[in-house]
Amino acid sequence: MTLRYFLKQIVAAAAERVAADGALSLPEGFAPRIDYTPDLKFGHYATPAAMELAKAFRQNPRAIAEKLIAAIDAAPFAKIELAGAGFINFTLNQSSIGKITPFANLADWLKANENETQSEKVIFEYVSANPTGPMNIVSARAASVGDSLTRIMKAAGHQVAREYYVNDYGNQVEKLGLSFAYRYLQKFKAVTLPEDCYQGEYIIEYLDAMLAAGQVQADLLLTADSVAALDEAKWLASAAKFFAPRGVTAILGEQQKDLQAFHTEFDRFFSEASLHESGAVLKAGAELEKRGKVALNDGAKVFLSKEYGDDKDRVIVRSDGRPTYLLADIAYHADKVARGFTTIIDIWGPDHHGYIARLSGALKALGFGEKAGETFKVIIAQQVNLLENGEPVVMSKRLGKFQTMRDLIQKIPVDVCRYFFVTRGLNTHLDFDLTLALDQSKKNPVYYVQYANARIHSIFRECVEPAGEINIEQLAVNAAGQAEREALLFWLLRFPELVQDIARNYEIQRMPEYLYQTATLFTTFYHAKNNRIKDLLATNAGEAAALLSLCNLTTQVLESGLGLLGITALREMHRDE
């Protein structure tokens, strides 16, 4: 059990008693909010429960708070105080902290706390970059955040499927095939690559690899002699059709290599083309039509998305019978629903904000959201600004010049990239400081956190006695009256609560903030003269064992937290002071 969950049960039970004594009714589904105090001098936790009950009870919040305090067993607490307009501050006593949270290792405790979260069947789609070119910096940010969030949601007890949607169908794929065809033709004659084709020279690299491997269809192979008599338009059409799927496969393969190098995992790469081949796309349109959510307009079929907050109704089937990209997207999300997922989460690029209303509207039109617990959530990944020596680094796709994900991880270590990308919420622009990222001193926050972990393992190596299993009750009693120990222990015990919070609100930036503060609190603990473990081993073995146990809990929290961010937890390193 987490400390916060214990407090929630205590306050909820007190509210029931106060309601019963006064013949009052609690709000339906009442669950008191438990917050952290801004400073430990005010206590460990606070609740605004009295203010949450004021309307239902029709009483002054401070009066309600006094009744709640009277209804709470004071034994587990060092102090319960009424504050302000009706807040109640709680300071737990150290012996109670140990009894509430008994565990021998962090992994078991995290597992035991899963019952505090209502498990959901989640499908999380992220990155989903078009298979027409290298992934950019925003894709790298989405990869870092999406992968980290799925790890955290699993740790909180949710069933999570990680998916990458491959846009391998339609006009962009046709243009990709045509780009390959023109690049091949350019090897033999001067022809201009159309402006709407993909301009990047990466196309030539993939093409050369196909030619070298003998993967090009024989009747499409060119020579100087054959080009002279070539029916160019006919050959371009055939070559584009041939190269399109093979170009997608080649580019997607390289994207997958980059994702693997970035410690980013997926359970499935879902093909858009498979939806068209199975008939699922037109079937989704027919279902919307059956539900009365489609109208005809100049021969085209239009989804009535204005009913769901969109700025206009949207075409889903063109007048010539071809489905639009929107209908394919609707079919893909309908497929997610059909697979039994109750929570659907997508990370989209910064230019997709206006797309949310039409797709969420389509899901509502298909009945998703009618059952309790069914949720569709879109997180927009905002732009990344690269800075070097305080100056912006220009990013441009003009003429195929990319600032790619691969460029970044060849310049900056993956651990550093992943840490920096999660230091801000996805809905805010991120300034990525390349100069700081390359700094290997304690000024770089990821190295600061990693060094704290390495320092703990240095302590273990220096001590004859191993750290042993964690005894929280012993730790809590030992920490009593020792400010550095108390602060560090309570902070560490908040870790499972943080995991639960991020799984619920997706505020991934809280994890690196927490880990940095953990490293800071441990450093303060480490430098306190009464915490010199090597000296205590000779004079007070019992206290030394307790402090080693506190170090053990600290490294477990640091390594678990870094692992949830896909970052290596180093146990030995040298730091440039």
NORDAQUI-V875292 format. One record per pair of residues at least 24 apart in sequence whose C-alpha atoms are under 6 Angstrom apart, sorted by sequence separation. I is the first residue (numbers start at 0). GAP is how many residues later the second one is. D is the distance in Angstrom with one decimal. If there is no record, write none. Layout:
((I:GAP:D) (I:GAP:D))
This chain:
((61:24:4.3) (60:25:5.1) (349:30:5.8) (342:31:5.7) (344:31:6.0) (346:31:5.9) (348:31:5.8) (349:31:5.5) (341:32:4.7) (342:32:4.7) (343:32:4.8) (344:32:4.8) (345:32:4.9) (346:32:4.8) (347:32:5.0) (348:32:5.2) (349:32:4.9) (344:33:5.8) (346:33:5.8) (347:33:6.0) (487:33:5.7) (49:36:5.9) (127:36:4.9) (121:37:5.9) (122:37:5.7) (127:37:4.9) (129:37:5.7) (118:38:5.7) (119:38:5.2) (120:38:4.9) (121:38:4.7) (122:38:4.7) (123:38:5.1) (124:38:4.7) (47:39:4.9) (118:39:4.7) (124:39:5.7) (46:40:5.7) (46:41:5.4) (483:41:5.1) (45:42:5.4) (113:42:5.7) (45:43:4.3) (113:43:4.9) (44:44:5.9) (45:44:5.9) (44:45:5.2) (380:45:4.9) (381:45:5.6) (383:45:6.0) (385:45:6.0) (386:45:5.9) (42:46:5.8) (43:46:5.8) (380:46:5.8) (381:46:5.8) (382:46:5.3) (383:46:4.8) (384:46:4.7) (385:46:4.9) (386:46:4.8) (387:46:5.2) (388:46:5.9) (42:47:5.3) (43:47:5.1) (280:47:5.3) (283:47:5.3) (309:47:5.3) (379:47:5.7) (381:47:5.2) (384:47:5.9) (386:47:5.8) (387:47:5.4) (42:48:4.4) (308:48:5.9) (309:48:5.7) (280:50:5.1) (304:53:5.5) (307:53:5.0) (13:54:5.6) (180:55:6.0) (13:57:5.2) (13:58:5.8) (180:58:5.5) (180:59:5.4) (177:62:4.4) (176:63:4.1) (176:66:4.7) (176:67:3.7) (448:67:5.8) (451:67:5.5) (175:68:5.8) (448:70:5.5) (172:71:5.8) (474:71:5.8) (469:79:5.4) (466:81:5.0) (466:82:5.5) (424:84:5.6) (423:85:5.1) (422:86:4.6) (421:87:5.2) (0:100:5.8) (452:102:5.7) (162:103:5.6) (161:104:4.9) (162:104:5.9) (164:104:5.9) (165:104:5.8) (167:104:5.8) (168:104:5.2) (161:105:5.2) (162:105:5.1) (163:105:4.8) (164:105:4.9) (165:105:4.9) (166:105:5.4) (167:105:5.8) (162:106:6.0) (165:106:5.9) (0:112:5.6) (456:114:5.8) (453:116:5.9) (130:117:5.4) (146:117:5.8) (453:117:4.2) (453:118:4.8) (130:120:5.7) (449:120:5.9) (130:121:5.3) (440:134:5.9) (440:135:4.8) (440:136:5.7) (414:152:5.0) (198:200:5.3) (199:200:3.6) (198:201:5.1) (121:219:5.6) (120:220:5.2) (125:220:5.9) (120:221:5.6) (121:221:4.7) (122:221:5.2) (123:221:4.8) (124:221:4.8) (125:221:4.9) (121:222:6.0) (123:222:5.9) (139:265:5.6) (136:267:5.7) (135:268:4.3) (136:268:5.2) (134:269:5.6) (135:269:5.1) (134:270:5.6) (143:274:5.4) (144:277:6.0) (140:280:5.4) (155:344:5.5) (152:350:4.8) (103:365:5.4) (104:365:6.0) (103:366:4.6) (101:370:5.8) (97:374:4.9) (98:374:6.0) (97:375:3.6) (97:378:5.5) (93:382:5.0) (94:382:5.7) (93:383:5.6) (151:412:5.9) (150:413:5.5) (147:416:5.7) (147:417:4.7))
